[in-house]
Amino acid sequence: MTLWRVPLDTEDIQVPKGEVYILEHRCKGCGYCIEYCPKGVLAFASKFNEKGYHPPKIINHEECVNCHYCEIICPEFAIYSVEIPF
């Protein structure tokens, strides 16, 4: 996305970074975390968990902005993110 003007405080804004953790034994493979991730950090894994579902895997860990959408939307509380300090 290109902007036609640049905000005055661009240098002052720091986008938070996060690290995603997945509890694979809790996951039921619904895919909500994958669909609602604004940065496309997650995708379905090719392996199965103990329940027989495909849990998500992290494909773009450096893109996580620690928005917590994944943990808010997860019905099984199988995923969470932690902010990485600057």
SEGU-182408 format. One record per residue: residue in one letter; chain; x negated, y negated, z of N, C-alpha, C, O in turn. Coordinates in Angstrom, 1 decimal. Layout:
// SEGU-182408
{res:A&chain:A&n.c1:X&n.c2:Y&n.c3:Z&ca.c1:X&ca.c2:Y&ca.c3:Z&c.c1:X&c.c2:Y&c.c3:Z&o.c1:X&o.c2:Y&o.c3:Z}
...
***
This chain:
// SEGU-182408
{res:M&chain:A&n.c1:-0.8&n.c2:1.2&n.c3:0.0&ca.c1:0.0&ca.c2:0.0&ca.c3:0.0&c.c1:-0.9&c.c2:-1.2&c.c3:0.0&o.c1:-1.8&o.c2:-1.4&o.c3:0.8}
{res:T&chain:A&n.c1:-0.6&n.c2:-2.1&n.c3:-0.9&ca.c1:-1.4&ca.c2:-3.4&ca.c3:-0.9&c.c1:-0.5&c.c2:-4.5&c.c3:-0.5&o.c1:0.7&o.c2:-4.6&o.c3:-0.9}
{res:L&chain:A&n.c1:-1.1&n.c2:-5.4&n.c3:0.3&ca.c1:-0.3&ca.c2:-6.5&ca.c3:0.8&c.c1:-0.7&c.c2:-7.8&c.c3:0.0&o.c1:-1.8&o.c2:-7.9&o.c3:-0.4}
{res:W&chain:A&n.c1:0.3&n.c2:-8.6&n.c3:-0.2&ca.c1:0.0&ca.c2:-9.9&ca.c3:-1.0&c.c1:-0.6&c.c2:-10.9&c.c3:-0.1&o.c1:-1.2&o.c2:-11.9&o.c3:-0.5}
{res:R&chain:A&n.c1:-0.6&n.c2:-10.7&n.c3:1.2&ca.c1:-1.3&ca.c2:-11.6&ca.c3:2.2&c.c1:-1.7&c.c2:-10.7&c.c3:3.3&o.c1:-1.2&o.c2:-9.6&o.c3:3.6}
{res:V&chain:A&n.c1:-2.7&n.c2:-11.2&n.c3:4.1&ca.c1:-3.3&ca.c2:-10.5&ca.c3:5.2&c.c1:-2.9&c.c2:-11.2&c.c3:6.5&o.c1:-3.1&o.c2:-12.4&o.c3:6.6}
{res:P&chain:A&n.c1:-2.4&n.c2:-10.5&n.c3:7.5&ca.c1:-2.1&ca.c2:-11.1&ca.c3:8.7&c.c1:-3.3&c.c2:-11.7&c.c3:9.4&o.c1:-4.4&o.c2:-11.3&o.c3:9.2}
{res:L&chain:A&n.c1:-3.1&n.c2:-12.8&n.c3:10.2&ca.c1:-4.2&ca.c2:-13.5&ca.c3:10.8&c.c1:-4.9&c.c2:-12.7&c.c3:11.8&o.c1:-6.1&o.c2:-13.0&o.c3:12.1}
{res:D&chain:A&n.c1:-4.3&n.c2:-11.8&n.c3:12.5&ca.c1:-4.9&ca.c2:-11.0&ca.c3:13.6&c.c1:-5.3&c.c2:-9.6&c.c3:13.1&o.c1:-5.3&o.c2:-8.7&o.c3:14.0}
{res:T&chain:A&n.c1:-5.7&n.c2:-9.4&n.c3:11.9&ca.c1:-6.0&ca.c2:-8.1&ca.c3:11.4&c.c1:-7.2&c.c2:-7.5&c.c3:12.1&o.c1:-7.3&o.c2:-6.3&o.c3:12.4}
{res:E&chain:A&n.c1:-8.2&n.c2:-8.3&n.c3:12.4&ca.c1:-9.4&ca.c2:-7.9&ca.c3:13.1&c.c1:-9.1&c.c2:-7.5&c.c3:14.5&o.c1:-9.9&o.c2:-6.7&o.c3:15.1}
{res:D&chain:A&n.c1:-8.1&n.c2:-8.1&n.c3:15.2&ca.c1:-7.8&ca.c2:-7.8&ca.c3:16.6&c.c1:-7.0&c.c2:-6.6&c.c3:16.8&o.c1:-7.0&o.c2:-6.1&o.c3:17.9}
{res:I&chain:A&n.c1:-6.3&n.c2:-6.1&n.c3:15.8&ca.c1:-5.4&ca.c2:-5.0&ca.c3:16.0&c.c1:-6.2&c.c2:-3.7&c.c3:15.9&o.c1:-6.9&o.c2:-3.5&o.c3:14.9}
{res:Q&chain:A&n.c1:-6.0&n.c2:-2.9&n.c3:16.9&ca.c1:-6.6&ca.c2:-1.6&ca.c3:16.9&c.c1:-5.5&c.c2:-0.5&c.c3:16.9&o.c1:-4.7&o.c2:-0.4&o.c3:17.8}
{res:V&chain:A&n.c1:-5.6&n.c2:0.3&n.c3:15.8&ca.c1:-4.6&ca.c2:1.4&ca.c3:15.7&c.c1:-5.0&c.c2:2.5&c.c3:16.6&o.c1:-6.1&o.c2:3.0&o.c3:16.5}
{res:P&chain:A&n.c1:-4.1&n.c2:3.0&n.c3:17.5&ca.c1:-4.5&ca.c2:4.1&ca.c3:18.4&c.c1:-4.7&c.c2:5.4&c.c3:17.6&o.c1:-4.1&o.c2:5.6&o.c3:16.6}
{res:K&chain:A&n.c1:-5.6&n.c2:6.2&n.c3:18.1&ca.c1:-5.9&ca.c2:7.5&ca.c3:17.5&c.c1:-5.5&c.c2:8.5&c.c3:18.5&o.c1:-5.6&o.c2:8.3&o.c3:19.7}
{res:G&chain:A&n.c1:-5.0&n.c2:9.7&n.c3:18.0&ca.c1:-4.6&ca.c2:10.7&ca.c3:18.9&c.c1:-5.1&c.c2:12.1&c.c3:18.5&o.c1:-5.6&o.c2:12.3&o.c3:17.4}
{res:E&chain:A&n.c1:-5.0&n.c2:13.0&n.c3:19.5&ca.c1:-5.4&ca.c2:14.4&ca.c3:19.2&c.c1:-4.2&c.c2:15.2&c.c3:19.5&o.c1:-3.7&o.c2:15.2&o.c3:20.6}
{res:V&chain:A&n.c1:-3.8&n.c2:16.1&n.c3:18.6&ca.c1:-2.7&ca.c2:16.9&ca.c3:18.7&c.c1:-3.0&c.c2:18.3&c.c3:19.2&o.c1:-4.0&o.c2:18.9&o.c3:18.8}
{res:Y&chain:A&n.c1:-2.2&n.c2:18.8&n.c3:20.2&ca.c1:-2.4&ca.c2:20.1&ca.c3:20.7&c.c1:-1.1&c.c2:20.9&c.c3:20.5&o.c1:0.0&o.c2:20.4&o.c3:20.7}
{res:I&chain:A&n.c1:-1.3&n.c2:22.1&n.c3:20.0&ca.c1:-0.1&ca.c2:23.0&ca.c3:19.7&c.c1:-0.2&c.c2:24.2&c.c3:20.6&o.c1:-1.2&o.c2:24.9&o.c3:20.7}
{res:L&chain:A&n.c1:0.9&n.c2:24.4&n.c3:21.3&ca.c1:1.1&ca.c2:25.6&ca.c3:22.1&c.c1:1.8&c.c2:26.7&c.c3:21.3&o.c1:3.0&o.c2:26.8&o.c3:21.2}
{res:E&chain:A&n.c1:1.0&n.c2:27.5&n.c3:20.6&ca.c1:1.6&ca.c2:28.4&ca.c3:19.6&c.c1:2.5&c.c2:29.4&c.c3:20.1&o.c1:3.4&o.c2:29.9&o.c3:19.4}
{res:H&chain:A&n.c1:2.3&n.c2:29.9&n.c3:21.4&ca.c1:3.1&ca.c2:30.9&ca.c3:22.0&c.c1:4.6&c.c2:30.4&c.c3:22.2&o.c1:5.5&o.c2:31.2&o.c3:22.4}
{res:R&chain:A&n.c1:4.8&n.c2:29.1&n.c3:22.3&ca.c1:6.1&ca.c2:28.5&ca.c3:22.5&c.c1:6.8&c.c2:28.2&c.c3:21.2&o.c1:8.0&o.c2:28.1&o.c3:21.2}
{res:C&chain:A&n.c1:6.1&n.c2:28.0&n.c3:20.1&ca.c1:6.7&ca.c2:27.6&ca.c3:18.9&c.c1:7.6&c.c2:28.6&c.c3:18.2&o.c1:7.3&o.c2:29.8&o.c3:18.2}
{res:K&chain:A&n.c1:8.7&n.c2:28.1&n.c3:17.7&ca.c1:9.7&ca.c2:28.9&ca.c3:17.0&c.c1:9.7&c.c2:28.6&c.c3:15.5&o.c1:10.6&o.c2:29.1&o.c3:14.8}
{res:G&chain:A&n.c1:8.8&n.c2:27.8&n.c3:15.0&ca.c1:8.7&ca.c2:27.6&ca.c3:13.6&c.c1:9.8&c.c2:26.7&c.c3:13.0&o.c1:10.0&o.c2:26.9&o.c3:11.8}
{res:C&chain:A&n.c1:10.4&n.c2:25.8&n.c3:13.7&ca.c1:11.5&ca.c2:25.0&ca.c3:13.1&c.c1:11.0&c.c2:24.0&c.c3:12.1&o.c1:11.7&o.c2:23.7&o.c3:11.2}
{res:G&chain:A&n.c1:9.8&n.c2:23.5&n.c3:12.2&ca.c1:9.2&ca.c2:22.6&ca.c3:11.3&c.c1:9.6&c.c2:21.1&c.c3:11.5&o.c1:9.2&o.c2:20.3&o.c3:10.7}
{res:Y&chain:A&n.c1:10.2&n.c2:20.8&n.c3:12.6&ca.c1:10.6&ca.c2:19.4&ca.c3:12.8&c.c1:9.4&c.c2:18.5&c.c3:13.0&o.c1:9.4&o.c2:17.4&o.c3:12.5}
{res:C&chain:A&n.c1:8.4&n.c2:19.0&n.c3:13.7&ca.c1:7.1&ca.c2:18.2&ca.c3:13.9&c.c1:6.5&c.c2:17.9&c.c3:12.5&o.c1:5.9&o.c2:16.8&o.c3:12.3}
{res:I&chain:A&n.c1:6.5&n.c2:18.9&n.c3:11.6&ca.c1:5.9&ca.c2:18.7&ca.c3:10.3&c.c1:6.7&c.c2:17.7&c.c3:9.5&o.c1:6.1&o.c2:16.8&o.c3:8.8}
{res:E&chain:A&n.c1:8.0&n.c2:17.8&n.c3:9.5&ca.c1:8.8&ca.c2:16.9&ca.c3:8.7&c.c1:8.8&c.c2:15.4&c.c3:9.2&o.c1:8.8&o.c2:14.5&o.c3:8.4}
{res:Y&chain:A&n.c1:8.8&n.c2:15.2&n.c3:10.5&ca.c1:8.9&ca.c2:13.9&ca.c3:11.1&c.c1:7.5&c.c2:13.2&c.c3:11.4&o.c1:7.5&o.c2:12.1&o.c3:11.9}
{res:C&chain:A&n.c1:6.4&n.c2:13.9&n.c3:11.1&ca.c1:5.1&ca.c2:13.2&ca.c3:11.3&c.c1:4.9&c.c2:12.1&c.c3:10.2&o.c1:4.9&o.c2:12.5&o.c3:9.0}
{res:P&chain:A&n.c1:4.8&n.c2:10.9&n.c3:10.6&ca.c1:4.6&ca.c2:9.8&ca.c3:9.6&c.c1:3.3&c.c2:9.8&c.c3:8.9&o.c1:3.3&o.c2:9.2&o.c3:7.8}
{res:K&chain:A&n.c1:2.3&n.c2:10.5&n.c3:9.3&ca.c1:1.0&ca.c2:10.5&ca.c3:8.7&c.c1:0.7&c.c2:11.8&c.c3:8.0&o.c1:-0.4&o.c2:11.9&o.c3:7.5}
{res:G&chain:A&n.c1:1.5&n.c2:12.8&n.c3:8.1&ca.c1:1.3&ca.c2:14.1&ca.c3:7.4&c.c1:0.1&c.c2:14.9&c.c3:8.1&o.c1:-0.7&o.c2:15.5&o.c3:7.4}
{res:V&chain:A&n.c1:0.1&n.c2:14.9&n.c3:9.4&ca.c1:-1.0&ca.c2:15.5&ca.c3:10.1&c.c1:-0.8&c.c2:17.0&c.c3:10.2&o.c1:-1.8&o.c2:17.8&o.c3:10.3}
{res:L&chain:A&n.c1:0.4&n.c2:17.5&n.c3:10.1&ca.c1:0.7&ca.c2:18.9&ca.c3:10.3&c.c1:1.2&c.c2:19.6&c.c3:9.1&o.c1:1.8&o.c2:19.0&o.c3:8.1}
{res:A&chain:A&n.c1:1.0&n.c2:20.9&n.c3:9.0&ca.c1:1.6&ca.c2:21.8&ca.c3:8.0&c.c1:1.8&c.c2:23.2&c.c3:8.6&o.c1:1.3&o.c2:23.5&o.c3:9.6}
{res:F&chain:A&n.c1:2.6&n.c2:24.0&n.c3:7.9&ca.c1:2.8&ca.c2:25.4&ca.c3:8.4&c.c1:1.5&c.c2:26.2&c.c3:8.2&o.c1:0.9&o.c2:26.1&o.c3:7.2}
{res:A&chain:A&n.c1:1.3&n.c2:27.0&n.c3:9.3&ca.c1:0.1&ca.c2:27.9&ca.c3:9.2&c.c1:0.5&c.c2:29.2&c.c3:8.5&o.c1:1.7&o.c2:29.5&o.c3:8.4}
{res:S&chain:A&n.c1:-0.4&n.c2:29.9&n.c3:7.9&ca.c1:-0.2&ca.c2:31.1&ca.c3:7.2&c.c1:-0.1&c.c2:32.3&c.c3:8.2&o.c1:0.5&o.c2:33.3&o.c3:7.8}
{res:K&chain:A&n.c1:-0.6&n.c2:32.1&n.c3:9.4&ca.c1:-0.5&ca.c2:33.2&ca.c3:10.4&c.c1:0.8&c.c2:33.2&c.c3:11.2&o.c1:1.5&o.c2:32.2&o.c3:11.1}
{res:F&chain:A&n.c1:1.1&n.c2:34.2&n.c3:11.9&ca.c1:2.3&ca.c2:34.3&ca.c3:12.8&c.c1:1.8&c.c2:34.2&c.c3:14.2&o.c1:0.7&o.c2:34.6&o.c3:14.6}
{res:N&chain:A&n.c1:2.8&n.c2:33.7&n.c3:15.1&ca.c1:2.5&ca.c2:33.7&ca.c3:16.5&c.c1:3.1&c.c2:35.0&c.c3:17.1&o.c1:3.6&o.c2:35.9&o.c3:16.3}
{res:E&chain:A&n.c1:3.2&n.c2:35.2&n.c3:18.4&ca.c1:3.6&ca.c2:36.4&ca.c3:19.1&c.c1:5.1&c.c2:36.6&c.c3:18.8&o.c1:5.6&o.c2:37.7&o.c3:18.8}
{res:K&chain:A&n.c1:5.9&n.c2:35.5&n.c3:18.6&ca.c1:7.3&ca.c2:35.6&ca.c3:18.3&c.c1:7.6&c.c2:35.9&c.c3:16.8&o.c1:8.8&o.c2:36.2&o.c3:16.5}
{res:G&chain:A&n.c1:6.6&n.c2:35.9&n.c3:16.0&ca.c1:6.9&ca.c2:36.2&ca.c3:14.6&c.c1:7.2&c.c2:35.0&c.c3:13.7&o.c1:7.6&o.c2:35.1&o.c3:12.6}
{res:Y&chain:A&n.c1:6.9&n.c2:33.8&n.c3:14.2&ca.c1:7.1&ca.c2:32.5&ca.c3:13.5&c.c1:5.8&c.c2:31.9&c.c3:13.0&o.c1:4.7&o.c2:32.3&o.c3:13.5}
{res:H&chain:A&n.c1:5.9&n.c2:31.1&n.c3:12.0&ca.c1:4.7&ca.c2:30.4&ca.c3:11.5&c.c1:4.6&c.c2:29.1&c.c3:12.3&o.c1:5.4&o.c2:28.2&o.c3:12.1}
{res:P&chain:A&n.c1:3.7&n.c2:28.9&n.c3:13.2&ca.c1:3.5&ca.c2:27.7&ca.c3:13.9&c.c1:2.8&c.c2:26.6&c.c3:13.0&o.c1:2.3&o.c2:27.0&o.c3:12.0}
{res:P&chain:A&n.c1:2.9&n.c2:25.4&n.c3:13.4&ca.c1:2.2&ca.c2:24.3&ca.c3:12.6&c.c1:0.7&c.c2:24.4&c.c3:12.8&o.c1:0.2&o.c2:24.9&o.c3:13.8}
{res:K&chain:A&n.c1:0.0&n.c2:23.9&n.c3:11.9&ca.c1:-1.5&ca.c2:23.8&ca.c3:12.0&c.c1:-1.8&c.c2:22.3&c.c3:11.7&o.c1:-1.1&o.c2:21.6&o.c3:11.0}
{res:I&chain:A&n.c1:-3.0&n.c2:21.9&n.c3:12.2&ca.c1:-3.4&ca.c2:20.5&ca.c3:12.0&c.c1:-4.3&c.c2:20.4&c.c3:10.7&o.c1:-5.2&o.c2:21.2&o.c3:10.6}
{res:I&chain:A&n.c1:-3.9&n.c2:19.6&n.c3:9.8&ca.c1:-4.6&ca.c2:19.5&ca.c3:8.6&c.c1:-5.3&c.c2:18.2&c.c3:8.4&o.c1:-6.4&o.c2:18.1&o.c3:7.7}
{res:N&chain:A&n.c1:-4.8&n.c2:17.1&n.c3:9.0&ca.c1:-5.5&ca.c2:15.8&ca.c3:8.9&c.c1:-5.6&c.c2:15.2&c.c3:10.3&o.c1:-4.9&o.c2:14.2&o.c3:10.7}
{res:H&chain:A&n.c1:-6.4&n.c2:15.8&n.c3:11.2&ca.c1:-6.5&ca.c2:15.3&ca.c3:12.6&c.c1:-6.9&c.c2:13.9&c.c3:12.7&o.c1:-6.6&o.c2:13.2&o.c3:13.7}
{res:E&chain:A&n.c1:-7.7&n.c2:13.4&n.c3:11.8&ca.c1:-8.2&ca.c2:12.0&ca.c3:11.9&c.c1:-7.1&c.c2:11.0&c.c3:11.6&o.c1:-7.3&o.c2:9.8&o.c3:11.8}
{res:E&chain:A&n.c1:-6.0&n.c2:11.4&n.c3:11.0&ca.c1:-4.9&ca.c2:10.5&ca.c3:10.6&c.c1:-3.9&c.c2:10.3&c.c3:11.8&o.c1:-3.0&o.c2:9.4&o.c3:11.7}
{res:C&chain:A&n.c1:-4.0&n.c2:11.0&n.c3:12.8&ca.c1:-3.0&ca.c2:10.9&ca.c3:13.9&c.c1:-3.1&c.c2:9.6&c.c3:14.6&o.c1:-4.2&o.c2:9.1&o.c3:15.0}
{res:V&chain:A&n.c1:-1.9&n.c2:8.9&n.c3:14.7&ca.c1:-1.9&ca.c2:7.6&ca.c3:15.4&c.c1:-1.2&c.c2:7.6&c.c3:16.7&o.c1:-0.8&o.c2:6.6&o.c3:17.3}
{res:N&chain:A&n.c1:-1.1&n.c2:8.8&n.c3:17.3&ca.c1:-0.5&ca.c2:9.1&ca.c3:18.6&c.c1:0.9&c.c2:8.4&c.c3:18.8&o.c1:1.1&o.c2:7.8&o.c3:19.8}
{res:C&chain:A&n.c1:1.7&n.c2:8.7&n.c3:17.9&ca.c1:3.1&ca.c2:8.1&ca.c3:17.9&c.c1:4.0&c.c2:8.9&c.c3:18.8&o.c1:5.1&o.c2:8.5&o.c3:19.2}
{res:H&chain:A&n.c1:3.7&n.c2:10.2&n.c3:19.1&ca.c1:4.4&ca.c2:11.1&ca.c3:19.9&c.c1:5.7&c.c2:11.6&c.c3:19.3&o.c1:6.5&o.c2:12.2&o.c3:20.0}
{res:Y&chain:A&n.c1:5.9&n.c2:11.4&n.c3:18.0&ca.c1:7.1&ca.c2:11.9&ca.c3:17.3&c.c1:7.2&c.c2:13.4&c.c3:17.4&o.c1:8.2&o.c2:13.9&o.c3:17.6}
{res:C&chain:A&n.c1:6.1&n.c2:14.0&n.c3:17.2&ca.c1:6.0&ca.c2:15.5&ca.c3:17.2&c.c1:6.5&c.c2:16.1&c.c3:18.6&o.c1:7.3&o.c2:17.0&o.c3:18.6}
{res:E&chain:A&n.c1:6.1&n.c2:15.5&n.c3:19.7&ca.c1:6.5&ca.c2:16.0&ca.c3:21.0&c.c1:7.9&c.c2:15.6&c.c3:21.3&o.c1:8.5&o.c2:16.3&o.c3:22.1}
{res:I&chain:A&n.c1:8.4&n.c2:14.5&n.c3:20.8&ca.c1:9.7&ca.c2:14.0&ca.c3:21.1&c.c1:10.7&c.c2:14.9&c.c3:20.4&o.c1:11.8&o.c2:15.3&o.c3:20.9}
{res:I&chain:A&n.c1:10.4&n.c2:15.3&n.c3:19.1&ca.c1:11.4&ca.c2:16.1&ca.c3:18.3&c.c1:11.3&c.c2:17.6&c.c3:18.6&o.c1:12.3&o.c2:18.3&o.c3:18.2}
{res:C&chain:A&n.c1:10.3&n.c2:18.1&n.c3:19.2&ca.c1:10.1&ca.c2:19.5&ca.c3:19.4&c.c1:11.1&c.c2:20.1&c.c3:20.4&o.c1:11.0&o.c2:19.6&o.c3:21.6}
{res:P&chain:A&n.c1:12.0&n.c2:21.0&n.c3:20.0&ca.c1:13.0&ca.c2:21.5&ca.c3:21.0&c.c1:12.4&c.c2:22.5&c.c3:22.0&o.c1:13.0&o.c2:22.8&o.c3:23.0}
{res:E&chain:A&n.c1:11.2&n.c2:23.0&n.c3:21.7&ca.c1:10.5&ca.c2:24.0&ca.c3:22.6&c.c1:9.4&c.c2:23.4&c.c3:23.4&o.c1:8.7&o.c2:24.2&o.c3:24.1}
{res:F&chain:A&n.c1:9.1&n.c2:22.1&n.c3:23.3&ca.c1:8.0&ca.c2:21.5&ca.c3:24.0&c.c1:6.7&c.c2:22.2&c.c3:23.7&o.c1:5.9&o.c2:22.5&o.c3:24.6}
{res:A&chain:A&n.c1:6.5&n.c2:22.5&n.c3:22.4&ca.c1:5.3&ca.c2:23.3&ca.c3:22.0&c.c1:4.2&c.c2:22.5&c.c3:21.4&o.c1:3.2&o.c2:23.0&o.c3:21.0}
{res:I&chain:A&n.c1:4.3&n.c2:21.2&n.c3:21.4&ca.c1:3.3&ca.c2:20.3&ca.c3:20.8&c.c1:3.2&c.c2:19.0&c.c3:21.6&o.c1:4.3&o.c2:18.5&o.c3:22.1}
{res:Y&chain:A&n.c1:2.1&n.c2:18.5&n.c3:21.7&ca.c1:1.9&ca.c2:17.2&ca.c3:22.3&c.c1:0.6&c.c2:16.5&c.c3:21.8&o.c1:-0.2&o.c2:17.2&o.c3:21.2}
{res:S&chain:A&n.c1:0.5&n.c2:15.2&n.c3:22.0&ca.c1:-0.6&ca.c2:14.5&ca.c3:21.5&c.c1:-1.2&c.c2:13.6&c.c3:22.7&o.c1:-0.4&o.c2:13.2&o.c3:23.6}
{res:V&chain:A&n.c1:-2.5&n.c2:13.4&n.c3:22.7&ca.c1:-3.2&ca.c2:12.7&ca.c3:23.7&c.c1:-4.0&c.c2:11.6&c.c3:23.0&o.c1:-4.6&o.c2:11.8&o.c3:21.9}
{res:E&chain:A&n.c1:-4.0&n.c2:10.4&n.c3:23.5&ca.c1:-4.7&ca.c2:9.3&ca.c3:22.9&c.c1:-6.2&c.c2:9.4&c.c3:23.1&o.c1:-6.6&o.c2:9.8&o.c3:24.2}
{res:I&chain:A&n.c1:-6.9&n.c2:9.2&n.c3:22.1&ca.c1:-8.4&ca.c2:9.2&ca.c3:22.1&c.c1:-8.8&c.c2:7.8&c.c3:22.4&o.c1:-8.5&o.c2:6.9&o.c3:21.7}
{res:P&chain:A&n.c1:-9.6&n.c2:7.6&n.c3:23.5&ca.c1:-10.0&ca.c2:6.2&ca.c3:23.8&c.c1:-11.0&c.c2:5.7&c.c3:22.8&o.c1:-11.7&o.c2:6.5&o.c3:22.1}
{res:F&chain:A&n.c1:-11.0&n.c2:4.4&n.c3:22.6&ca.c1:-11.9&ca.c2:3.7&ca.c3:21.6&c.c1:-13.3&c.c2:3.7&c.c3:22.1&o.c1:-14.2&o.c2:3.2&o.c3:21.4}
***
